[in-house]
Amino acid sequence: MNNNIEIPENQAYFQIKILEKTDTRKSWNKGLAEIQFFYTHDNKTIDVSQKLLYYTDSNTNKLISEGDVLLLSSKISKIKNKGNPGEFDASLYWKTKNTTLLSFFDQNDFSILSNEPPSYKNTIEKYLVDILQNNLPKSQVGLAKALFLGDKSELTSETTRAFSAAGAMHFLAISGLHIGLMIFVMLHVLRVFSKFISRYQATIIILLFIWFYAYLIGFPPSVVRSVFMFSLITLGSIFSAQNNQLNLLCFSAFILLILNPWYLFDIGFQLSYLAMFGILLTYPTIERFYHFKNKAFRYLWNGTALGLSAQIFTIPFCLYYFHQFPNYFALTNLGIIILSGVLISLGASLFIFSWSPILSIGIGFVLSSLLYLLGSFIGWIEQLPGSVSKGFQLNEYELFGLYVLIVLILIAYLYQTRQFYTYLLGTIILIATSSHRYNNLNKKHLILFNSNKLCFAIHSSNQIYFFYDDLEENEYKYQRMLESYERCYPGTILKISIKDKNMNYTIKNKKITILKNENKRLLIINDKKYQIVYDNKTQESSEAKQIGMPWVKGLKTTLNKAITYPF
C-alpha cells in the first residue's frame, strides 16, 4: 500500500473510512477520514492510505458515524493557506498531523458501504460527554468539554476570543497544568487508602490512569510531554536514578521527535516545552523575589511566579503566531490558579459519581457555578482597558533575535554580570518590539484579500475601511478574516458593502472612487487607477494598473495570498 501516491485533485470516486467527527452547532462540521483507495477513470482501483480532512453540513453529519466506510464522489484538494495577514497556518498545522488533503461533501456525494460498531475509546468519550450534557447547562458543555476532554469543537468564537485576549488559552488546551492537578488529586485520594495500597501500587495506578487519559483525548503533544516526563521522574525515583528535570525534559523531547519529527513544528509542542524550560530555568529565581509568611499569599505568589517563568520563553512565539499580547496575563493566571484545582477536582468527581443522581446533581450545580465564575472572570479581564496589545508581526529573523536577547539576559543574570547589561538587553527587546508594533499601527496600505468574494481594505492611521462585494447581511462571513487582519494591523473597522454600487469616499484627505463593471472594478485613489479583474480573460490595460484577484489563474499577478499596495 502506497501512502505517498498523488491523489487526483478533481472529481473522482474514493473509498474512505471515518476516523473522527465533531458534532457542533455550527453550519459546517469538521472530521478526519482515511482514504483507503480511489477509482481511476478506467475503473481500476489504487490502494492508498492517506488522511483526509473533511467538512460536511450538519444534516449530513448526522448520517455518518466514526468507523463508517463511505464511497465518496467529491473533489479533493491540497490543504492550502489563503495567505491573508494574521491567518492561522492551517497547512503546517495539519501537516504535523500527517494530513495534507481536504474535501467538502454533503449527503448527495456519498453512500455508506459498511458500518463498524463504535470503538471502546469512542464509547467512553460518548459516555463522558453524556454526563456533561446531563448535568450542565447547554451553554457550558462546550467549555467543559474543552477543559476536561480536550475537545474545543463546541467553543463559541466569543469564548475563544475572550480567553485569547485574557491570556488563558493554555487553560483551554489540556496541558501539564491539568495533568499535574489530576496527579495531585489522585495522590490525595489514594492516600486515604494507604492501609490497602502501597506507594508502589499507587504510583502504578496513577501512571496507568494518566496514560489512558492521554489516549482518550488523542495524545496531544503537550499532554504526551507531561505524561512522559512524569513517568520518567516516577520511574527514576523508584529505581533511585538521578532526578534532573532539565535532562529529563530534553530526553523526553528527543524521544518524541524521534517518534514524530513533525512535532517540532506543532504549536502545542513548541509552547509546552518552551514553558517548561522557562519554569525550570527561572522559577526558583523569580519565586525568591518575595517571601510571604502568610500561607495564602505565599501560595498565590508561587503561582504568579510560575506563570511569569512560563511566559518568559513563550512570549516571542506567541507574538509570532498570534500577533497579540495579553497585558493582564499575570492577573488571569492568578484567577486560574485559584479556580483550576477545584474545577479539575469537581470535573473528575462528576465523572466518578455520575451513577448517583443526588451526588451528580449537587456536583454539577457547583461545577456549573464555578464555570460561570470562570467565564465571568475571563470576560471581565477582556473588557479591561488595554487588555490586549495587537500589531505584532514578527518574521523568523526577528523571532530568532528575540530568543538570542532573552538567552543573553539570562546568562548575564545567572553569571552576575553587571546589571547594566541586563537592563540594556531588556531595553533593546522593548524598543524592537514596540517600534515594529508602532509601524503596523500607523501603516497605510491598500490590501486585496484572498477570499471567495472580492473584498479589500484600506488601513490608514488606526482606521480600517473594509469594502466587500456582497450583501450587507453577509458581512459576518468576513468576520474571522477581519479579526486575523486586525491583530496584525489594529484599527477601528468600518464595513462597507459595494454590491452593485458605484461609490465615492474621502479617506484621510484622499478621494476614493469605486466604479462597477461587468467583470472588473475600477478603483481610483486620487486619480491613480487600479483595475481589479474578476476573470483571466481581460487583457492588460494601459490606462490602469491591473490587479488580478489572488485566486484568478492566468494573470501575471496571481498569487495564493493577499496583495498589498502602498496607500
N, C-alpha and C positions, 0 to 999 in steps of 0.2 A: 504494500500500500504506500503510495507516494503522497506525503503531506506538503510537498513543495511544488506540486503541479500548478500551472497557471489556470485559474478559473476564468471562463469567458465572461466578460462584462457586458452581456446582452441577455435578452430574454431566452431562457433555457429551462429545462426540467432538472430539478435536483431532488435527491433524497436526503432529508435532514432529520436529525434527532434532537428534540428539545431538551436542553441541559438545564437551563434556568429560565424562569419567567417572573415578572413582577405584576402584582395586581394593585393598581393605584387608581385614584380618582381622576387622573389626567386623561386627555383625549388619546394620547399615544402611549403605549406601554413597551418598555424595553425588555429584551430577553437575549439569551445566548443559546446557540444551537451548534451542532456539529454536522458539517456536510459529509455524508458518507460516500456518495458518488453522484455523478451527473451524466445525463444522456447527451450524446452528440447528435448532430443533425441526421446522421445515418443510423440512428437508434442503437449505437453502441454505448456501453456503459464504461466509465472510467472511475476506478476506485480512488477516493481521496480521503483525507482525514484532516479537515481544516475547520477552525471555529468560525462561526458566523454571528455577528451582532445583528439583531433584527428589531424592528419596530412594527407594531401592529395596533389597530384601533381597539377600543375597549370591548366592543361586541365580539370581535374575532378572538380576543384574548381569552374570553370565557369558554371558547370551544376547544382549546388546546390545554394540555397538561404536561408537566415535566415527565419525560420518558416517552412521549408520543413520537412516532416516526411518520413524517409527512412527505408526500410527493408535492413539491413546490414548483410552480411556474412563475418566476419573478426575476426581475433584473437584479443582479448582484454587482456591486461596485467596491472599489477600494475605499477604506475609511480615510478621508482627507479633511484637513482643516480648511476653513474658508479664508484664513489669513487676515481677519479683521483685528484691529487693535484690542489687546486685552483678552483675546479669545483663549479659552482653555485648549491646551494641546491634546485634543482627543486622539489624534493619530498615534502619538507616542504613548499615551496612557493605555490604549488598547493593545498596542504592540507589546508592551510589557506583560500583557496577559495572553500573549500568543494569538491575538485576534487582529486580522487586517481587513476583513470583508464585512460588508454592510448590505442589508436588504430591507425594503419596506413591502409589506404584503397585507392583504385583507382576506376575508373568508372566501372570496371568489378565486383566489390564487393557489389553493392547495386542497388536497384530500388526505384524510388520515388513513395510513396503511396499517398501522398497528398501535396498540396501547400497551404500556407497561405499568404494572402496579407501582404506586409511589415507593421510593426508596425509604430505607429506615431513617436516613437523615431528614428527608422531606416530611416524613410523618411526624417526627419530633418537632421540626420547625413549625408545622401547621398547628400542632398541639399547643406550643408555647404562644403562638400568635393568637389562637383562640382564647387562651387565658387572658391575654392583654385586652382583647376586644370585649370580653365578657365582664371585665372588672374596671375598665377605664372609659371615660367619655371618648366618643369617636374622634374629637379634635385632638386628643392627646396620644392616640395609638401610634401615630407616625413618629412622634418624639420618643416614645417608649421603645419602639422597635429599633430606632437608631441607637439608643443608649444601651439596651440590653442584648440585642441580636445583631447589631452592626448593619441593619438594613435601613438605608436612608431614602428609599424609593418613595415613601409617602410623606416626606417632609415638604411642607409648602415653601414656595420661594421666599415668602416673608420671614419664615423661621430661619431658613438658611442665611438670608441676608442679615438678620439680626445677630445671629451667632457669629457670623463672619466679622461684622462691624465691631462686636464686643470683644473679639479675640478669643472666642470659645469654641471654634470649630474642632479643635482637638478633642473636646469632650464628646462631640457627636460621633467621632470615629473611635471605635474600640481600640484601645492602646494600652501601654504599660500601666497607666493610671487605673484603668478598670481591672486589669489582671492583678495588680498589686492589692487593690481593695478586696477583690474576691479571695485572694490568698489570705489576707488579714482576717477576713470574716470567717473563712473555713478553719483557720488555726484556732480562733477563739471558740468556735462551735465544737471542734474535735477535742479541745482541752477539757470540755465538760465530761467527755467520755474517756479521760486519761486512764481510768482504772481498767478499762477494757481494751483500749487501743494504745499500742506503744508509739513512741515518737517515730520510729522507722515506718510503721504501718500508716501513721497519719501522713507522713511525707509521701508515701507511695499513692495514697488515696488522692492527695492534692495534685500530684503530678498527673495522674490519670484523668482527673477532672478537668484540669486546665488544657490538656492536650485534646480531650474530647470537645471541650468548648471551642477551641481554635478550629477544629474540624467542622463543627456545627456552623460556624459563621464564615467558613470558606477560606481559612488560613490567610487573612490579610497580613502583609509584611510586618506591620507594627506589632501585631499580636504574636506572630511567629518569633520575632526578635525577643519579646518579653518572656514568652513561654520557654524558648530555648535557653535564654540566659538564666532564668530561674532554675531550670532543670540542671544546667551546668553547675551553678552555685550550690544547689542542694546536693548533687552527687559528689561535688568536691568536698563538701563538709562531711558527708558520710564516710568518704574514703580518706579523710584527713589531707586532701590535696590543698595546694596553695590557693588562697582565695583572693585573687587580684581581679577586681571587677573590670578594670580598663582592659586587661589582657583578655578576659572572657568576652567583653564587648567586641573587640577586634576579631577574636576567634569565631564568634557567632556570625559576624558579618562575612567573614571569609567562607565559612561553610555554606551560608545561604546563597552567596554569589556563585559558588561552585555549582550548587543545585539549580540555580536560575540566574544567569548573568544579567537578565533584563531587570532584575530587582534594582540594579544600580540606577536605573532611570525612573523608578517608581517614586512618586512624590511622598507617599507614606513611608517608604523605606528610608528615603533621604532625611526627612524631618524627624523620624523616630530616632535614628542613630545620631543625628546632629544634636538633638535634645539631650540624649544620654551622655554624649561627650561633654556637653556644656555642664550637665549636672555633676559628672564625676570630676571634672577639672576645676570648676569654680564654686560649687555649692558650699564646701567647707569654709572657703574664704568669705563668701557673702554672708553666710549664717553667723560668722563671728563678728560682723559689724555691730550688732546689738545683742545684748543679753537681757532677757526679761525674767524676773524672778517669778512672776505670775505665770502659772502653767497655761492658762488660756491664751494670754498674749504671746507666750513663747511658742505655742502650737501654731498660732496664726502667722507669726513672724517666720517660723521654719517653713511653713507652706509658701509664704510670699517669696522667701529666698530660693526655694525650689523652683518656683515659676520663673523668677528672674534668671536663674542659672540656665534653665532650659531654653530661654529665649535668646541667649547670647549668640549661639551658633545657628539658630533657625531664622533669625531676623533677615539676613541677606536673601535667603531662599524664598521667604515669604514675600519680600518686596519683588523678587524676580518673577515669581509665579502669579501672585495675586495683586500686585501693583498698589497695595494699600497697607497702612499700618494702624492697628487698633491702639489708640493712645491710652486707653484705660485698661489695658490688658492685666495690669497688676491688681486692680480693683476687681476685675472679672475673676481672676484666679482665686482671689480671697473668698468670693462668694461660692465658687465651685468647690473649694476646699471644705467649706462649712457644710455644703449640701451633698457632696458626692458620696461620702461614706454611707450616709443614711439612705440615699437613693439606691445605691447598689445593694445594700442590705435588704431594703424593702422589696426591690425587684426580685432578688433571689428568694425571699420569704414568700412572695406571691406565687412563684412557680412551685415551691416546695409544698405549700399548704393550700394549693388550689382544690384539693379534694374536700376541704371543709368549707361549706358555704358561708358560715359565720366568720371564720378567720379570713377567707379570701375577700369578703365584702369589707371587713374592717381594714385589712392591709391595703386594699385597693383604694379606699377612701383617703387614707393617709398619704399613699403614694400619689394619688391624683392631686391632693393639696400641695404636695411638695413640687410636683411637676408644674403646677400653676405658678407657684412661687418662683421656680427657676425661670420660667418663661417671662414672668413679670420683671424679674431682676435683669435678665438679658435685654428685654425691651427698654427698661429704664436706662441701662448703660448706653444702648444705641441712640437714645434721644438726647443724651447729654451733649452740650455744645462742644464741637470739635472732637466727637467720639472717634472719628477715623480720619486719617490723612491719606489722600489719594494723590495720584500723579507720579508714582514711582515706576519707571520703565527702564530697567537695567538690561544691558546686554551682557554676554558671557564674560567679557573682559572686565567690566565694572564689577560683576559678581565676584570674580576671582580676586580683584583688587581689594574688595571689602574684606574677604576672608584673610588675605595677607595682612592687612592692617589689624584685624582682630587678633590674629596669632601673634603679631609683633607686640601688641598691647599686653597680652597675657605673658609673653616672655619677659617684657620689661617689668611687669609687676612681680612675677614669680622670682626673678633674679634680683629683685630690689634695685633695679636701675633707677636713676633719678626720676622723680615723679614728673619732671618737666617733659620727658619724652613720652610718657603715658598720656599726659594731657594734650601734647602736640598731636599725637596719632589720633586720639579721640576727636580732636577739633577737625582734623583733616577728613575724617569719616563724616562728621556732621555737615561740613561745608560741601563735600562732594555730593552727598545725597540730597541736601537741601537745594543746591543750585540746579541739580537735574530736575527736581520737582518744580522749582520756580519756572524753569524754561517750559515745562509741559503745561503749567497753569496759564502761562501767557502766550502759548503757541497760537499762531494764526495760520490756518490752512483750510483748504477745501479737500474733503475726503469722500471718495466714491466707494461705498461699501460693496463687498461681495455678498449679495443677497439674492433671493429668488425674485424679488421685485426691485425696480430701480429706487434707490434711496441714497442720499448723500447728506453731508453735514458741513457746516461752516463753524469752525471754532475760532472765537475772537474774544480775548480779554474776559475769561471766565464765563463766557456765554456759548451755548451750543444751539445752533439753529438747524434743526433736523427736518429735511424735506423728504417726503415719501410719496411715491406714485401709487397710492392705494386709497381706499375709502377710509374715512375717519374712524369708523367703528372697528377697523382692523389694526389700529395703531398698537394694540397690545402685542401683535406678532413681532414687533421690533424691540420689545422691552429688554429682553436678555442681551441682544446685540448692543443696545444703547448703554446698558449697565456696564458691560465689559469695556466699551469705549470710554465711558465717563470715569472709570477707575484710572485709566491712563492719562486722559485729558479732562480733568474735572471742570465742571461748569454747570450753570443753570440751564436746563433743557427746555427748549421751545419746539414743539412738534407742529409741523405744517404740512397738510395734505395738498399735493399738486395734481391730484387726479383730474384729468380733462380740464386743466386750467392754464391760462396764461396769466402770469403774476409779476408784480413789481414790488421790490423791497428796498429799504435803505438800512444797511447794517454798518454801524461804525463809520458813517460818512461815505460808505461805498454803495453805489447804486447797483442793485441786482435785478436782472430781468430773466424770467423763465418763460420760454415760448414752446408750445407743444407742436410736434409734427407727427406724421404717421408712424415712423419707425425711429424717431430720434427726438432729443430735446436740445434746444439751443439755450445755453446758459451764458448770459452776458454780465460780466463784472467790470464796471467802469470802462465799458467799451471793449474789454478784452473778451473774445468769444471762445467758448468751449462747446463743442458739438458732442453730445452724449448719444452714442449709437446703440440701438436696440438689437441689431442683427449684423451679420457679417456680409451682407450683400451691398451695403452702401459704400461707394467709392470714397477715398480720402478727399476731403475738401481743402482747397487752397484758401478759402475765406475764413475758416475757423479751425482751431486746433481740435482734432478729433480724439475723443476719449472712448475707447472700446470698453464696454461693460466687462468686468472681470471674467464672467462665465461665457462670454461670446467667443466662439472659436473662429479663427481665420483672420483676426486683426493683429497688427503688429504689437499693439499694447496689451494683448490679452495675457493675463496672469491669474493664477489661483490665489489672489489676495486682494486686499483693498488697494486703491490707487490714491495717492496723496499729492496735492499741488499746493504751492505757497499761495497764501491769500493776501 
